[in-house]
Amino acid sequence: MTGGESFPASVQAKVQNGALQYDCNTITSYTLRGVHVKLNVIWDWEAPAGAGDRHFAIYRGKTAAVEVRQTKADGYRTELYVVPNPGADVVAVHGAVERRLASIATTYPAVSSELRGKEIHVVIPDKFRDGHEAHFARVTRNFLAYLQDSSTLPSWERPNMLAKYYVTTTGTELSHQSAPRVGERLAPQ
C-alpha cells in the first residue's frame, strides 16, 4: 500500500508471516447502567463507489428502533428511519413519529416522515444537513476552541472521553487473550 519494501521498525512487533496485524475491526459488547451496547467497527479497505466514510447506528426502544443509515438504497446519503418492532402497530408508531416531528417544527420546519413499507423514513431537508467535510470542519473548529480555552469544554465531555477510551483500550487488551476471529457485519450495505 505504501510502496515501501518492508515494514518500519516501529511496527515490526505486529508483523506476522509478512502481514501487519492491527487492531482495527471489532465487535465490542457491554452493559452500561443497564443498557446493552454493541459496537461493530469496520474499516473497509475501500468504500463502495460513491460512498465515502459511512456509519450505521441503531437505538432500540420498547416499540421501535431508530436507525441512522448510509446504504446503497439511499445513495449512501445519511438517512434516519424508525423501524417498528415485530408485532408493533406501524400506523401507531408512525403517528408517534408525526407528533414528535410536530413538536420540533418551529426549530426544524419541513422535517417530515413517510411510510416506506413497514418502516418510517424521516425526511430531512438539505438545509439541515452537513456534508462530511463541513461536519469535520465544525468539529475541528470546536476542538481548536477547546484547546485555546479549556473552560469552554462541556462538562460531560471529559467523563465521556474517559469512558470511550477505557472501553476501547480495555476491549483491545481483552481481545488479545484469545485468537482473532472474523466477526459479523451488522451494518447493511
C-alpha positions in Angstrom: 0.0 0.0 0.0 2.8 2.5 0.9 5.2 1.2 -1.7 7.8 0.5 1.0 10.0 -2.6 0.7 9.4 -3.6 4.4 7.6 -2.6 7.5 9.2 0.1 9.6 10.9 -0.9 12.9 8.1 0.8 14.9 5.6 -1.8 13.8 7.8 -4.9 13.5 6.3 -6.4 16.7 2.9 -6.6 15.0 4.2 -8.3 11.8 3.3 -12.0 11.5 4.0 -14.0 8.4 4.7 -10.9 6.4 1.4 -9.2 7.3 0.8 -6.4 9.6 -1.7 -7.3 12.4 -3.5 -4.2 13.5 -6.4 -3.6 16.0 -9.0 -2.2 13.7 -12.2 -4.1 13.0 -14.0 -5.3 16.1 -17.2 -6.1 17.8 -17.5 -5.0 21.4 -20.5 -5.7 23.7 -21.0 -4.4 27.2 -23.8 -3.2 29.5 -23.7 0.4 30.9 -26.2 1.3 33.6 -28.5 -1.5 32.5 -28.3 -0.5 28.8 -26.8 -3.1 26.4 -24.4 -1.7 23.9 -22.8 -3.4 20.9 -20.3 -1.6 18.8 -19.3 -3.1 15.4 -16.4 -1.1 13.9 -15.3 -2.0 10.4 -12.6 -0.2 8.4 -13.0 -1.5 4.9 -10.1 -1.3 2.5 -12.1 0.8 0.2 -15.6 2.4 0.4 -18.1 1.3 -2.2 -18.1 3.5 -5.3 -19.9 6.8 -4.4 -19.9 6.0 -0.6 -17.0 7.6 1.2 -16.9 7.2 5.0 -20.1 5.6 6.4 -21.7 4.8 9.7 -24.7 2.8 10.9 -26.3 3.2 14.3 -29.4 1.5 15.9 -31.1 2.8 19.1 -33.6 0.2 20.2 -36.7 1.0 22.2 -39.7 -0.9 23.5 -41.8 -0.2 20.4 -39.4 0.6 17.7 -35.7 1.1 16.8 -34.3 4.3 15.4 -31.7 3.7 12.7 -29.2 6.0 11.1 -28.1 4.5 7.8 -25.9 5.2 4.8 -26.8 2.5 2.3 -26.7 2.0 -1.4 -30.5 2.1 -1.4 -30.3 5.8 -0.3 -27.3 6.7 -2.5 -25.1 6.5 0.6 -26.7 9.6 2.0 -27.2 9.6 5.7 -30.9 8.9 6.4 -33.0 8.4 9.5 -35.5 5.5 9.9 -37.9 4.4 12.6 -38.4 0.7 12.4 -41.3 -0.7 14.4 -40.5 -3.8 16.4 -42.1 -7.1 15.4 -45.8 -7.0 16.4 -45.9 -3.3 16.8 -48.6 -1.2 15.2 -46.9 0.5 12.3 -49.6 3.1 12.0 -49.4 3.9 15.7 -45.6 4.2 15.6 -45.9 6.5 12.5 -48.4 8.6 14.4 -46.0 9.0 17.3 -43.2 10.0 14.9 -45.5 12.6 13.3 -46.4 14.0 16.8 -42.7 14.2 17.7 -41.8 16.0 14.5 -44.7 18.4 15.0 -43.2 19.3 18.5 -39.9 20.3 16.9 -41.4 22.0 13.8 -40.5 25.5 14.9 -36.8 24.6 15.1 -36.8 22.2 12.2 -39.5 23.2 9.8 -40.3 20.9 6.8 -38.9 17.8 8.5 -41.5 15.2 7.8 -42.0 11.4 7.6 -43.2 8.9 5.1 -44.0 5.2 5.3 -41.7 3.0 3.3 -43.2 -0.4 3.6 -43.1 -1.3 7.3 -40.5 1.5 8.1 -40.9 5.2 8.7 -38.4 7.4 6.8 -37.7 10.8 8.4 -37.3 13.2 5.6 -34.7 15.8 6.4 -34.4 18.9 4.1 -30.9 19.7 2.8 -30.7 22.9 4.8 -30.4 20.8 8.0 -27.7 18.5 6.6 -23.9 18.9 6.8 -21.7 17.1 4.4 -18.8 15.0 5.7 -16.3 17.8 5.1 -18.4 20.6 6.6 -19.1 18.4 9.7 -15.3 17.7 10.0 -14.6 21.4 9.8 -17.1 22.2 12.5 -15.7 19.5 14.8 -12.2 20.8 14.2 -13.2 24.4 15.0 -14.8 23.3 18.2 -11.7 21.2 19.1 -9.4 24.2 18.5 -11.6 26.5 20.6 -11.4 24.0 23.4 -7.6 23.9 23.1 -7.5 27.7 23.2 -9.8 27.9 26.2 -10.3 24.7 28.1 -13.1 26.3 30.2 -15.4 26.1 27.1 -15.2 22.3 27.1 -18.6 21.0 28.0 -18.7 19.3 31.5 -19.9 16.0 30.0 -17.0 15.7 27.5 -14.2 14.6 29.9 -16.1 11.7 31.5 -17.5 10.6 28.1 -14.0 10.7 26.6 -12.5 8.7 29.5 -15.3 6.1 29.2 -14.9 5.8 25.5 -11.2 5.3 25.7 -11.5 2.9 28.7 -13.9 0.8 26.7 -11.8 0.8 23.5 -8.4 0.2 25.2 -9.8 -2.5 27.6 -11.6 -4.1 24.7 -8.4 -4.3 22.8 -6.5 -5.8 25.7 -9.2 -8.4 26.2 -9.2 -9.3 22.5 -5.6 -10.3 22.8 -6.5 -13.0 25.3 -7.9 -15.2 22.5 -7.3 -16.0 18.9 -8.7 -13.5 16.4 -11.8 -14.5 14.5 -14.0 -12.9 11.8 -16.9 -11.1 13.3 -20.3 -10.5 11.7 -21.0 -7.3 9.8 -24.1 -5.7 11.4 -24.4 -2.7 9.1 -26.5 -3.1 6.0 -24.7 -2.5 2.7 
